[in-house]
Amino acid sequence: MERQRAEITYPCRWLFKIIGQEETAVRRAIGQAIGQAGNTGGEATPEGDPVITPSNRSGGGRYHCLNLEMTVPDEASRDRIFLALKNHPHIKMVL
C-alpha cells in the first residue's frame, strides 16, 4: 500500500512543538535556529510572526515544551527550520 502525502498549500502557518530543559535557553535557541535557517523565503512575515507560547511541562518540571507557530513560505524553508531546531544543543526534541 502506497502512503499518500498530505496536500499542503504554501505559504501557511506551521506549528512546531519544541522540548528542552531550560525554558529561557530554549527560547534563545529558537531565535538562533530561525536565524540559522535563514530568511524564510524573502517575503515579509506578518507582524508578530513567529509566535512562541508555553505548552506543557514534565511532572518533575525538568522538561519544558514550547509551541513555535510561524508562517512558512514553502516545504524547503519548513524543513530547514525543523533541522536547525533539531540540531540545536539546547533543544531535546522537535515535533
Buried (B, 14 or more C-beta within 10 A) or exposed (E): EEEEEEEEEBBEEBEBEBBBBEBEBBBEBBEBBBEBBEEBBEEEBEEEEBEBEEBEEEEEEEBBBBBBEBBBBBEEBBEBBBBBBBEBEBBBEBE
